[in-house]
């Protein structure tokens, strides 16, 4: 897999290293990619997908969709709220509680809920089967992966919300919840992940 050098956009998934000098990995602001805040597309992956094989090549996602191992949900609108800490108690020699993991609750919505009621019913009933990738406006995707780059199954809840005005819109409102560490990312995603084929 192609992992570009520090300060360049990440093109493929590689597992984080928890050893060594962290200062060697810090990227100064001037070297970073532009980083947008809005989620514009979501990819539902079966949690059993080989995430170590993901990259930013369109054919990778076309093949996953064709095999029914992934589905592109877009366009959507959403954001990435700050996660809540899960404390593990005081570690030896430390006076403060240490953080064991983070609890994430990422909301997004999309138009046309009426034609997607069955889809979201299936996703919500198949808890523990799916994990979501979140594509931001700068075409970076965040993934929830654990040890060995395994997908973290999410608790996904969907419901309908509507605007409180005439000629407003109905939307499917979705929340994805999971516990884990910092997300993994793939930059420079292809435009094909913005909406279903």
Helices and strands as residue ranges (DSSP letters): G 22-25, G 29-31, E 39-46, G 51-53, H 58-66, E 70-78, E 84-90, E 97-111, G 114-116, H 117-125, E 130-136, E 141-143, G 147-149, E 155-162, E 170-180, E 184-186, G 191-194
